[in-house]
Amino acid sequence: MDKVKINFRSYEEKDFYQINELNIQEKWSNLAEKAEETQKAWNNSNVKIVACIEDKVIGYVRGLTDYNVTLYICELLIDKAYRGLGIGTELLKLAHEKYPKTRMELLGSSSSHTYYEKLNFRSFYGHRKTISEW
């Protein structure tokens, strides 16, 4: 890839279609199949940054923060064609720079944990339950 110009900017509602397409490509079916709920989550999140080449969204980070203690990253996704260029790292840094008092927390998967370990994230133990599991 010859020196493409990647722009990082705040999410705009018009970006959601492309974000949903990235979710579909990544087979994040829970987000993709619940597109209406996922879009509402974007609208209600206070951390939302996209990476673009011209008008094409090639990656994003979405999260929540209390502004003082915790910055929780809900999703970080980069188009497979643009991985390995530092885009994910830059998105995480930009999100954390907006809320420098906070600690950044996120969940990784069996396939993403090595990425976060390379960035010196510490692992911790967590739990998850949906309402239907009660």
N, C-alpha and C positions, 0 to 999 in steps of 0.2 A: 504494500500500500504506500504510494508515494505521498508523503507529507500532506495528509488531508487535514483541514482545519476543523477541529472539534470545538464546538461552543457549548458552554455549560450555562444554563439559565433556569429560572424558576418555571415550574410546571404551569401550563395554561390549559384550560379545559379542552381546547381543540386538540391537545396532545393525546387524549385518552384513547382514541381509536388505535393509534400506533402502539401505545403501551399495551393495549389488549392484544394486539397482533404479536408483540414480543412474548407475552404470556402464553399465547397459543403455541408459538414456535417452541417455547421452552417446555411445553406440556405441563404447565402449571394450571391444570384443569379446574381446580377449585376457584381460582381467580378468573379464569377465562369464561367458565360456564356461568358464573355469577357476575357477569359484566356490570349489571346495574348496581349491585351492592358494592362491587369493587370501585366503580366510579364514585359512588357516595363516599367510600373510604378515602379516596384521593381528595375529594372536596373537603372532607373533615380533618385531614392531616395537616400538621403545621410544618412538616419537613417534606419537601417535594421538589426535587431537582432533576432535570433531564439533561442528557448529553445528546447533541445534535450535530449532524453534518448537513449544512444548509437547513432545509425544512424537515429532514428525516431524523426522527428520534431513534438513536442507536443504543440508548441505555438510560437507566433511571435509578434513583434511590427515593424511597418513601419511608417516612418515619413519624414518630411522635415524641414530644418532649414536654417536660414540666418547666423547662428553661433554667433550672438550677442544679438538679441532681442527676437526672437520667435523660439520655437521648436514646430511644429505642428504634432500631432500624427494622422496619417491617419487611421490606423487600429491597434487594439490590439485584439488578439484572442488566446484562450487557449482551447485545446481539452477538451470536457466535462468530460472525465474520469479523468482529472488531475486538475480540478478547485478546489479552496479552499486550495491550497498548497502554495500560495504566489508567484506563477510563474508570473502572470500578474504584480504584484507590483514590482517584481525584474526586469522585462523587462523595465518597466517605469523608475525605478531608474537608471538602466544602461544607458538608452538612455539620461536621463537628466544629468547624471554625465559626459557624453562625451561633453556636451555643457552647462556648469554650469552658464554661464552668461545669459542664456535665460530663458524666462518664458515658461512653457509647457502649450499648449492649445490643446483641443480635443473636439470632439462632442460626446455626449452620446445619448443613446436612452431611451425610456421609461422603458426598461428592464435593462439597465446598469447604469442608473444614481445613484442608491443607492450604487453601488460599488465605484464609484468615490467620492461620498459624504463621504463614510467611510474613504477614503484616504485624506480627507480634501481639495478636489478640490473645488474651488468656481464656481458656475454656472454663465453663462453669456448668453446673447441673441445673436443668429446668424441668418443668412439667407442663402438660397441655391437656385440655379437656374441652369438648364442645358441649353445647346445651343438650344435645340429643343423647349424650353419654351419661347423663345423670340418672 
